[in-house]
Amino acid sequence: MSVAVITGSAGLVGSEAVRYFAQLGMHVEGIDNDMRAQFFGPDASTKWNSRRLEQEVVGFQQNPFDIRDREAVMNAFARLGKEVTLVIHAAAQPSHDWAARDPHTDFTVNALGTLNMLEATRLYAPDAVFIFTSTNKVYGDTPNGLPLVELDSRYEIEESHPYFAGIPEEMSIDRSKHSLFGASKVAADVLVQEYGRYFGMKTACFRGGCLTGPNHSGTQLHGFLAYLMKCAMEQRPYTIFGYKGKQVRDNIHCHDLITAFHAFYNSPRVAEVYNIGGGRFSNCSMLEAIDLCQSISGNELSYTYNDESRSGDHIWYVSDLARFKSHFPEWSLTYDVPRILQEMHVENAGRWALV
């Protein structure tokens, strides 16, 4: 039986991947030690999702060790060997702000953890497909230099601009402010590419926009759509940081992301890089997202505005999906922002509600 190894297996992307590939008949081994609770507090813990996966996914094996533990990673891959045909590396420290508080932990989780996973794959399962959930933050704040136009509810770019369809992989990752989180993800991203080019491994970096879905344990520092809906449902106060709330993000539902991973797994390439997100099909500004959350939840959201934007934050980011679609024309997005938020509201009624 083919084995899929999935890091961050109780998180948003990881848990979706666990269910998806288990349903295809693969044996799934997860790696997750709930560091999200350490990063963002008990409200962000993924233990609830880990327990649910263990109860509902037949044959799923959860391994609660740290990806920074080289010996533990090597032992897991030595045990599984060449039965591993797919590695999805989704574990990460994902926040700009948190990285600045503890750069050493951020870098070792994001860069050293990725190196451990790559080297274990190379030694014990060199023919496996290795998929890395990278980030659009590898481009630093270069997107903020685009000629943006301020509209009533969002910033936009002129239709005549070459990047109107979104930001392509050709954008430089140099000479920009990344945040320490962005720098650690750049290191991991380049490692994944290099293991492909140098060792001929089938690797891909998926540079995601905002990854989202109903199983996201969203917090103020990471997972804005999920946290915004949670605040609306529980009537918690919310803070907008900078850009008048008109900053734009594309949002991709984790299901659409995993089907993209599946497409690559079926027809892998070496050292690929893809910008992946909601593109022009699924994007919103902060103000637009607030309006949608209020409309869907039926609650008015109490929010304040802080004029100081987060360091390295993007004003406008929409992914150009053309490269991935040219390689996998059968793939398409199925969730837009309203559908994502409606699903969050329905599926979290038992977890996010006034008490």
PyMOL commands that set and color helices and strands:
alter all, ss='L'
color gray80, all
select helices_A, chain A and resi 12-23+35-40+42-44+47-56+70-83+96-101+103-124+136-139+142-145+179-199+224-234+243-245+254-266+286-297+322-327+337-347
alter helices_A, ss='H'
color red, helices_A
select strands_A, chain A and resi 3-7+27-31+61-63+84-89+129-135+148-150+155-157+202-208+210-212+238-241+248-253+272-276+283-285+303-306+316-317
alter strands_A, ss='S'
color yellow, strands_A
deselect
rebuild
show_as cartoon
